[in-house]
Amino acid sequence: PLNNSFPSETVNETAQTLTISNPSLKPRLAENWDAALEYYFEPVGSVSLGWFHKTIRDYSVSGILSGTVASGADNGYNGEYAGFSRLTSANAGTAYVQGWELSYQQQFTSLPGLLKGLSGTFNYTMIQTHGDFGSTSSITGKEVVGFIPKAANAMLSWRYQKFSTRLLYNWTSDYIVEYAPATIGRNRWRAAFDTLNVGVAYQVRPTAQLTLDVSNILNAYQEIYRGFRNQPATINYNFVTINIGVNGRF
């Protein structure tokens, strides 16, 4: 991550931790294998199934315990933070990522009347992860930060002459955002989250379009929890967002 490219430190007085950056991190190197099977059908549609496998070496992990801050004026922190746990990021071995992706899209041009302007898309992704991270034991996907085990998107759109509209749904499963190797029960997770967005557009002229977008119409909130769902740490309320705009091409 870019925040490790320069020296920095973050103090948590409550948890008595000192998190320092690691500018010496090596870049991640990945070996990828991909395969896909696609089928096209009338009228104007396709369905595909894809498989992928990635081997990521020198995988970087944050929250690695690197010792305890010593006491004394020459402890490297002007005598402060004595006894605090020192956390950092490190290249911690190899991560393996494997998954499947299902995708479907179609324009319903065979429907009668105004319905022939309908079209729809759907995709679903499932990922499994594990890694040794330089140790003799294997860490499962429940402890590999940065990957979402399951995600889905669906969109239904409709177009008629100068008018168009779309309905977009997105869902992600629970996934880990911070791994705490010293205390597994304190891992930070983002709870499953789904959003529904609506967009409307009107083509005033070939070079100008009016748009209206309403995001998160279900007023869903994002929850971060520690270890278990009954231990919430942070709740973020995004509320409903309305954007009105004009798009032009010159």
N, C-alpha and C positions, 0 to 999 in steps of 0.2 A: 504493500500500500504506500501511497505517496507520503502519508504522514510519518513514515519511518525514514524518509530520505534525509531528514535533518534532525539534530539532537533536540529532544523535548522531554518534559516530564509532567505528569498529572498526578495530583495528590487527592486521595480520598480519606479525609480525616475520620469519617465514621467507620469505614472498613479497615482503616490503618494500612492502606496500601499506597505504594508509589509506583506508578507505571511510567517506564522510560522507553523511548524509541530505540530502534536498532538500525542505524544507517548501513550496517554491514550485511543486511539481508541479501541473499542471492535471488536472482529472478527465478520464477517457476518455469520449468520446462515440461511440456506436455507431448505425449504421443497419442494420436487419435486414430480410431477406426470407426468408420461410418458405413452403414448399408441402408438402403431404402427400397421399398416396393410401392409403385404408384399405379393407379388405374384411373383412366379417363373415360367418362361416359357422357351420353347425351341426355338432356340438353345442357351443355356447358357446365360440367361438374367433374370433380376428381376426389379420390380418396387415397390416402397414402399411409404407410406404416414404416417408421424408421427405427433403427437400432444404432446405438453408439456406445463406444467404450473408450475411456480416456485414462491414461496413466500419467499422473502429475508428480514430478520429482521436485525436491527442494520446496515442498509445500510449506507455506508460512502460517504459523499459528500464533495468535495473540494470547495474553494472559498466562504466559509461562512463568512459573515461580523461579527466580534466579538468585534467591537468597534473602537475607534480612539486613536492613540498614544498621550499621554498627553505631555505637555511641561514641561521643567525643567530638571535639571541634574539628578534627581532620577526617571526618567520615565521608567527605565528598559533598556534603549538603550543608556546610556551615554549622554542623552540630545539630541540625534539625532531623526530624523523622526517625529518631532512634527506635529500633524495635519494629518499624514498619516492614511489611512484606514487600519485596521489590519484584515487580512483574515486568515482563518485556515480551517482545515477539522474537520468534526464532524459526529457522528452517528445520522442520521436525520430521523429515522422512518423506514417505511416498503416500499419495492418496490415489485411490482407484474409484472412478466414476463410471457407472453403466446405467443405461436407461432406454426407454421406449417413448416414441412420440406418435400419436395418432392424429391425423388431420383430415378434415372433410370440408369441401366448399362446393357450392352449387348456385347457379342462377336459375330461378324457376320460370323460365321464359315460356314453358308449355301451359302455364296457368291462364285462365281466361281474364279478359278485361284489365283492370288496374292491377290485378295481382301478379301479372307477368313482370312487373318491376321489382319483385321481391328477390332477394339473394341472401344466402346465409353461409356462415363459416363456423367451424368448431375445431379446436385442437386440445389435446390432453397429453401432458408429459408426466412421466414417472421416472424418478431417479433413485438409484441405490448407490451408497458410498461406503467405503471403508478404507483403512490405512494402517500402516504399522508405526508411522511417525517416529522412526528411529528406535523403537522399543521392541521387545519380544512379543508383546500382545497386540492384537488387532483392535483398532477403534472403529466402531460402527457409525452409520449415518447419523445416529442420534448425538454424535460428538464431533462431527466434521462441519465446521462453520462455513457458511457461504453458499450452501446448496439447498434448494427447496425440493423436498421429496416428491410432492405432487402439485400440479398446477393445471388450470383449465381456463380457456377463453372461448366465448361464444359471441357471435355478432349476427344480428338480423337487420338488414337494410332494405330500403324501398326508394325507388326513384320514379318520378313521373314528370316528364317535360322539364321545367326549370326547378322543380321542387324535389328535395331528397331528405331522407331522415335515416337514423341508425340507432340501434339499441345495442350497447356493448356490456357484456358481463365478464368479470374476472374473478377467479378464486384461487387462493393459495392455501396449502395446508400448513400446520405448525412447522416451524423450522428453527434451528438453533442459530443464535446471533453472537453468542460469546461462550466459549468453552472454558470452564474453570477446573483444570486438572487436579488441583489440591482439594477441591470440595465439589464433587460431581453434582450434588443436590443444589448447587448455586449456579448452575448453567443458566444463561439467559436465553429465553425462547420468545419468538413472536407467534402469537396465537393465530389460528386459521382466520383468514380475512377474505371477505368478498365485497365487491363494489359493482354498482350498476350505473352506467352513464348513458345519457341521451343527447343526441345531436340533431339539429335541424339546419338545413341550408337552402337558400334560394338564389338562383343564378339570375341576377338582375340584367346582366349583359355578358357577352363572351369573356370580357376582361374583368368583371366585378361580381363578387358573390357576398351575400349577407349570411352570417352564421350565428347560431345560438347553441351553446353547449352547456348542459347541466351535468356536473360531475357528482358522484356519490349521492345519488338521489335517495338511497336507503339510509343515509346519515350513519354509515357504519364507522366504528371506531377501531383503532389499532391498540392491541394490548400486548405488553411485554411482561413475561412472568419468569420467576426463578424456580427452575426445577419442576414444579407442578402448577397446574392451572389455578389451584386455590392459593397461590402465592404471587399475586400480581405485584409488579414493580413499577410499571409506568402505563398509563392509559392516554393515548393521543386522540383527540377529537378533531377530525378534519372538517366536519360539517359539510353542508351542501354548497357547492361553488357554481356560480352562473357566470358565463363569459359570453359577451356579445361582441362580434367583430365584423370587419369588412376585409375580404381578401381581394387583392387586385393583381393583375398581370400586365406588364407593360413591355 
